Amino acid sequence: MRSFIKVGLVSSLLLTGSGANSAESVFDRLIPFEKNSYSILATGFVTDDSHPMHAGYFRKNDISLRMFYNPELGEAALEFEYEEDGKTSTDKYFVRRGKVFQIDDKGEEKKAEDFGDLSWATIAGLHPEIVVSAILDRRENLEPDHADGFLFAWNDDLWSVAIDKKTGQINSLHRRIHHDVHGDGTENIHFDGRVPGENINHPASVSIDLAGREIARFNFEAAERGTEYEFPTGERYFDHNQFISESEIKFTQLAPNIYCTELASINTRVFVAEFIDFLVVLEGAYNSRNCDMIAQKVQERFQKPVKYFAFSHLHGQYIGGTRSWVEQGATVIVPPTTVKLVEEMVNNPNDLEPDALSRNPKPLNITTAKEGRRIDDAVNALEIYNVESEHTDEYFIFFFPRQKVLLTGDLLFYRPAQTPPLRGRSVKLCETVQKLGLDVDIYVPTWPLIGYDTKNIVTKAEMQEGCDKSK
């Protein structure tokens, strides 16, 4: 058909018979993801009763369905191909960690539309691996319902999910519906059989009935490994969680002994400063899932312990993932007003989203910097300043005096096309740098990497010009 993104199937649920009615057992017994990607071809039909010729009338359309799935990011693409007016047409739907959407003519994300009698919410449930991905991303939305099932709130609907206690396979989904003409009813998604030789949660077929009538059925072929697909960016800021791919974590040298990994999917940077026999990590990346992976890559790349971790300010993007560095044994450096928040992060349970610290508890080592802190040895030096920001009450900026590099968090928005190019909190940063007497050659924001008409690295000359024009 066309070129495809790397896709794969999230692992199936394995439950013990005794624990099948507890939501925790679902999460605890998930098999680790397959990291490779998959595509699956299916053939079948979808009905359409939107323009009936008489009572009970509907059209039945033959459909080919190609599904692509990336298990690491929980990204799925579903392409429905069919004949219409003598031409082959294709309707595309995308599901990212449970959220279903389409792309408009401008390449921008839009709310998904129904496909014949298949609602947009039902399309996301056509394969159990997509359902598993949604459950993993919305664990708090799953509640035990009865011996073999759970209630799951997903895509604006409440589903009942039936799971086999012995095999852990998802057998069916059910939801209540209301129609203005036909009144109340139910919609049911049934997964039948299993494709021979597949170790994934891959049924032989799926059927959907709505108010007692079968509205769709697809028969699945075996999964094909290694297919590629260019998954659209979409509006990732609307995602339930902000997740990165392990392949994104690559360390680039900004200056001697200063490195960063640019995480395009979440539009942010994490920094690593190398000293003689230890590391300092600066800035989080939304959550422990991301930072657990980053911590592993840091150890593989630098093979030194992380002695300190600090973040610019307490907003979730930057403080998120602190638990990962506590598990690594790092001392967390914070402004005085943030101590209690970090203590809550570390001490509160994380059973719904277990992370490295959940599996390997470590005590919190925390130290405060009311005005600032200096860390140095023969290899590197880092100066931390707690500054006025016009953004949060306390805010860290990070200066490397030997390399003349300043890490500015989200205080710097240098817009070349704007006159003046600096406004608001960026003008305050000009005043701060001058007040502290910092000799900066390169200004490096944590966020954003792209968008907002800004440059993500600003030179000394550009900053000086922008500061002068803002006066």
C-alpha positions in Angstrom: 0.0 0.0 0.0 2.4 2.8 1.2 5.4 3.3 3.4 4.8 2.7 7.1 6.1 3.7 10.6 7.8 1.0 12.8 5.0 -0.5 14.7 4.5 -3.4 17.2 2.1 -4.9 19.6 2.1 -4.3 23.3 2.5 -7.5 25.3 -0.6 -9.4 26.4 -2.0 -9.5 29.9 -1.0 -12.5 32.0 -3.1 -12.9 35.2 -3.2 -15.4 37.9 -6.6 -17.0 38.5 -6.8 -15.8 42.0 -5.9 -12.2 41.2 -7.9 -11.7 38.1 -10.4 -9.4 39.8 -7.8 -6.9 41.1 -6.7 -4.0 38.9 -3.2 -4.3 40.4 -2.7 -7.8 39.2 -3.3 -6.6 35.6 -0.4 -4.1 35.8 1.9 -6.3 37.9 1.7 -9.2 35.4 2.3 -7.4 32.1 5.0 -9.0 30.0 7.7 -6.5 29.0 7.1 -4.8 25.7 8.3 -6.2 22.4 10.5 -3.4 21.1 10.1 -4.3 17.5 7.3 -2.9 15.3 4.6 -4.7 13.5 2.0 -4.4 10.8 -1.1 -6.5 10.5 -3.5 -6.9 7.5 -7.1 -7.7 8.0 -10.1 -8.1 5.6 -13.7 -7.8 6.4 -16.7 -5.4 6.2 -18.3 -2.4 7.9 -21.9 -1.5 7.6 -23.4 2.0 7.2 -27.1 2.8 8.0 -26.7 6.6 7.9 -29.0 7.0 4.9 -31.6 4.2 5.0 -33.9 3.5 2.0 -36.4 1.8 4.4 -36.6 0.6 8.0 -33.8 -1.9 8.7 -31.8 -0.8 5.7 -28.0 -0.6 5.7 -25.1 -0.9 3.2 -22.4 -3.4 3.7 -19.0 -2.4 2.4 -16.0 -4.7 1.9 -12.9 -3.2 3.7 -9.2 -4.0 3.9 -7.7 -2.8 7.2 -3.9 -2.4 7.7 -2.8 -1.7 11.3 0.7 -0.5 12.3 1.8 -0.4 15.9 4.8 0.8 17.8 4.8 -0.8 21.3 7.4 1.5 22.8 5.3 4.6 22.2 1.9 3.0 22.0 1.3 4.5 18.5 -1.0 2.9 16.1 -2.2 3.7 12.6 -5.3 2.1 11.1 -5.9 2.5 7.4 -9.3 1.5 6.0 -9.2 0.8 2.2 -12.4 0.4 0.2 -13.9 0.9 -3.3 -16.1 4.0 -3.7 -17.5 5.2 -7.0 -15.1 3.0 -8.9 -12.1 4.4 -7.1 -10.0 3.1 -4.2 -10.3 5.3 -1.1 -8.4 5.2 2.2 -9.4 6.6 5.5 -6.7 6.9 8.1 -7.0 6.9 11.9 -4.2 7.3 14.5 -4.1 6.1 18.1 -1.4 7.3 20.4 -1.4 5.7 23.8 -5.2 5.3 23.6 -6.1 8.7 22.2 -7.7 8.4 18.7 -7.5 11.2 16.1 -7.3 12.0 12.4 -5.2 14.4 10.3 -6.8 17.2 8.2 -5.8 18.4 4.8 -3.2 20.8 6.4 -1.5 17.9 8.2 -2.9 19.0 11.6 -4.6 16.8 14.2 -8.4 16.8 14.3 -11.1 15.0 16.2 -11.7 11.6 14.7 -15.0 11.0 12.8 -17.1 7.8 12.7 -16.4 5.3 9.9 -19.7 4.0 8.7 -21.4 2.4 11.7 -18.1 2.2 13.6 -17.8 5.1 16.1 -14.4 6.8 16.4 -14.1 5.4 20.0 -14.8 1.9 18.8 -12.1 2.1 16.1 -9.5 2.5 18.8 -10.6 -0.9 20.2 -10.4 -3.0 17.1 -7.2 -4.8 18.3 -6.5 -5.8 21.9 -2.9 -4.6 21.8 -4.2 -1.0 21.4 -6.5 -1.6 24.3 -3.7 -2.8 26.5 -1.6 0.3 25.6 -4.5 2.5 26.6 -4.9 0.7 29.9 -1.2 1.0 30.6 -1.3 4.7 30.0 -4.5 5.3 32.0 -4.1 2.8 34.9 -6.1 5.1 37.2 -9.1 4.7 34.8 -9.3 0.9 35.4 -11.5 -0.5 38.2 -12.5 -4.1 39.0 -16.0 -4.8 37.8 -16.7 -8.5 38.3 -14.8 -11.8 38.3 -13.6 -11.6 34.7 -13.8 -7.9 34.0 -12.9 -4.3 34.7 -14.5 -1.0 34.0 -12.3 1.3 31.9 -12.9 5.0 31.1 -11.5 5.6 27.7 -12.1 8.1 24.9 -15.1 9.7 26.6 -16.8 6.3 27.1 -17.1 3.8 29.9 -16.1 0.3 28.7 -16.4 -3.1 30.4 -13.3 -5.2 29.6 -13.5 -9.0 29.9 -10.2 -10.8 30.5 -9.6 -14.5 30.6 -8.3 -15.3 34.1 -6.0 -18.1 32.9 -4.4 -16.7 29.7 -4.8 -13.0 30.4 -6.1 -12.5 26.9 -8.6 -9.6 26.4 -11.8 -11.4 25.1 -14.2 -8.5 24.7 -15.3 -4.9 25.4 -18.8 -3.7 26.0 -20.4 -0.3 26.5 -23.9 1.2 26.9 -25.1 3.4 24.1 -28.1 5.6 23.4 -29.6 6.4 20.0 -32.1 9.2 19.4 -34.2 7.0 17.3 -33.6 3.5 18.6 -33.2 4.3 22.2 -30.8 2.5 24.6 -28.6 -0.4 23.6 -25.2 -2.0 23.9 -22.1 -2.2 21.7 -19.9 -5.2 21.9 -16.4 -5.9 20.6 -15.5 -9.6 20.5 -12.0 -11.0 19.9 -12.1 -14.6 18.7 -9.4 -17.3 18.4 -5.7 -16.6 18.0 -3.4 -16.4 15.0 -1.3 -19.6 15.1 2.3 -19.2 16.1 1.9 -15.6 17.5 3.2 -14.9 21.0 1.4 -11.6 21.1 -2.2 -10.8 22.0 -3.2 -11.2 18.4 -6.7 -12.7 17.7 -7.8 -14.4 14.6 -10.8 -12.1 14.2 -12.7 -9.2 15.7 -16.5 -8.6 15.4 -18.6 -5.7 16.6 -22.3 -5.8 17.2 -24.4 -2.7 17.9 -27.9 -3.1 19.4 -28.0 -6.7 18.3 -26.8 -6.2 14.7 -23.3 -7.1 13.5 -21.8 -3.9 12.1 -18.2 -4.9 11.4 -16.0 -8.0 11.2 -12.3 -8.4 10.4 -10.2 -11.5 10.0 -6.5 -10.9 10.9 -3.5 -12.3 9.1 -0.1 -12.9 10.8 1.8 -9.9 12.0 4.6 -8.6 9.8 7.8 -7.5 11.5 9.9 -4.5 10.6 7.4 -2.5 8.6 7.8 1.3 8.8 5.3 4.1 8.9 5.7 7.9 9.2 3.5 8.5 12.2 2.1 12.1 12.3 3.3 14.4 15.0 -0.2 15.5 16.0 -0.9 17.6 19.1 1.4 15.8 21.6 0.7 18.4 24.2 -2.8 17.0 24.4 -1.6 13.5 25.1 -2.5 11.9 28.4 1.2 11.4 29.2 4.4 12.8 27.7 6.5 9.8 26.6 9.8 9.6 24.7 11.4 6.9 22.7 14.6 5.3 24.0 16.1 6.0 20.5 15.8 9.7 21.1 18.3 9.7 24.0 21.6 10.7 22.4 24.1 12.9 24.1 25.6 15.9 22.2 28.4 18.0 23.5 27.5 21.6 24.0 30.9 22.6 25.3 33.7 20.7 27.0 32.2 18.5 29.8 28.7 19.8 29.1 26.3 17.5 27.3 22.6 17.5 26.4 20.0 15.1 25.0 17.4 16.8 22.8 14.1 15.1 23.2 12.1 16.2 20.2 8.9 14.4 21.0 8.5 16.4 24.2 10.3 19.5 22.9 12.8 19.7 25.8 16.4 19.1 26.8 18.1 17.3 29.7 21.7 18.3 30.5 24.7 16.3 31.9 27.7 18.0 33.4 30.8 15.8 33.7 33.3 16.2 36.6 36.4 14.1 37.5 34.6 11.2 39.2 30.9 12.2 39.2 28.1 13.7 37.1 25.5 16.4 37.6 22.2 16.1 35.8 20.1 19.2 35.2 16.3 19.2 34.4 13.7 16.5 34.3 11.6 15.2 31.5 8.0 15.0 32.7 8.0 11.7 34.4 9.9 8.7 35.8 9.3 6.6 32.7 11.3 9.0 30.6 14.0 9.7 33.3 14.4 6.0 34.2 15.5 5.4 30.5 17.6 8.6 30.5 19.4 7.4 33.8 20.2 4.1 32.2 21.6 5.8 29.1 23.6 8.2 31.2 25.3 5.3 33.0 26.0 3.5 29.7 27.5 6.6 28.2 29.5 8.2 31.0 30.0 5.3 33.5 30.1 7.7 36.5 27.7 8.1 39.4 25.2 11.0 39.3 26.1 12.9 42.5 23.7 15.8 42.1 20.4 16.5 40.3 18.7 19.9 40.0 15.9 21.4 38.0 15.2 25.0 37.1 11.8 25.3 38.7 8.9 23.3 40.1 6.7 23.0 37.1 6.0 19.3 36.2 8.0 19.2 33.0 11.2 20.1 34.9 10.7 18.5 38.3 9.1 15.4 36.7 11.5 12.4 36.9 13.2 13.5 40.1 12.5 10.0 41.5 14.7 8.5 38.9 17.7 10.4 40.1 16.9 9.6 43.8 17.1 5.9 42.8 20.5 6.6 41.3 21.7 7.9 44.6 21.9 11.6 43.6 21.5 14.5 46.1 18.7 16.7 44.9 19.4 20.4 45.0 16.3 22.6 45.4 15.3 26.1 46.5 14.0 26.1 50.1 10.3 26.3 49.2 10.5 23.2 47.1 11.7 20.8 49.7 8.2 19.6 50.8 7.1 19.0 47.2 10.2 16.8 46.5 9.6 14.9 49.8 6.0 14.2 48.7 7.2 13.0 45.2 9.7 10.6 46.7 7.6 9.3 49.7 4.1 9.0 48.2 3.2 5.6 46.6 3.5 5.1 42.9 1.7 1.8 42.5 -0.3 2.9 39.5 2.9 3.9 37.6 5.7 1.8 39.2 9.2 3.1 38.4 12.8 2.4 39.3 12.5 3.9 42.8 9.3 1.8 43.4 11.3 -1.4 42.6 14.5 -0.3 44.4 13.6 2.2 47.2 16.3 4.6 48.2 16.3 7.4 50.8 16.0 11.0 49.7 19.1 13.1 50.0 18.2 16.7 49.6 20.0 20.0 50.1 18.8 23.6 49.6 20.3 26.5 47.9 18.7 29.7 49.2 20.8 32.0 47.0 23.0 29.7 45.1 25.6 26.8 45.1 28.9 26.2 43.4 30.2 22.7 42.4 33.7 22.5 41.0 36.8 20.4 40.6 39.8 20.4 38.2 37.6 19.4 35.3 34.5 21.5 35.6 32.6 24.2 37.5 28.9 24.8 37.9 27.3 27.8 39.5 23.7 27.6 40.5 21.8 30.9 41.1 18.4 31.2 42.7 17.0 34.2 40.8 13.9 36.4 40.4 12.2 35.1 37.2 8.7 36.7 36.8 7.7 33.0 36.3 7.9 31.2 39.7 8.8 32.5 43.2 12.2 30.7 43.1 14.1 29.7 40.0 17.5 28.2 39.3 19.7 29.1 36.4 22.9 27.1 35.8 26.1 28.8 34.7 29.4 27.1 33.7 32.0 29.9 34.0 34.8 28.0 32.3 32.8 27.4 29.2 30.7 30.6 29.6 27.5 28.6 29.0 24.2 29.6 30.8 21.3 27.2 31.0 18.2 29.3 31.1 15.3 26.9 31.7 12.2 28.4 30.1 13.1 32.1 30.8 14.6 32.8 27.4 12.4 33.4 24.3 14.6 35.0 21.7 12.4 35.8 18.7 14.4 37.3 15.8 11.3 38.4 13.8 9.9 40.3 16.8 10.8 43.9 17.7 12.2 43.9 20.3 13.3 40.2 20.2 13.1 39.9 24.0 10.0 40.5 26.2 8.6 39.7 29.6 10.6 37.2 31.6 13.4 37.3 28.9 14.0 40.9 29.7 14.2 40.1 33.4 16.9 37.5 32.5 18.9 40.3 30.8 18.8 42.2 34.1 19.7 39.2 36.1 22.7 38.3 34.0 24.0 41.9 34.2 23.3 42.1 38.0 25.2 38.8 38.6 28.1 39.9 36.4 28.0 36.7 34.3 30.2 36.6 31.2 28.0 34.4 29.0 29.0 33.3 25.4 26.1 30.9 24.8 22.5 30.9 26.3 20.8 27.5 26.1 17.1 27.2 27.0 15.7 23.9 28.3 12.5 24.5 26.4 11.3 24.9 23.7 13.5 23.3 21.0 11.1 24.3 18.3 8.0 26.5 18.0 7.0 29.9 19.4 9.2 31.6 16.8 12.2 31.3 19.1 15.9 30.3 18.7 16.9 27.4 21.0 20.5 28.5 21.3 21.4 32.2 21.5 24.8 33.8 21.1 26.3 36.6 23.3 26.0 39.1 20.5 22.3 38.2 19.8 21.5 38.4 23.5 23.3 41.8 23.9 21.4 43.2 20.9 18.1 41.9 22.3 18.7 43.3 25.7 19.7 46.7 24.3 16.6 46.9 22.2 14.3 45.9 25.0 15.3 48.9 27.2 
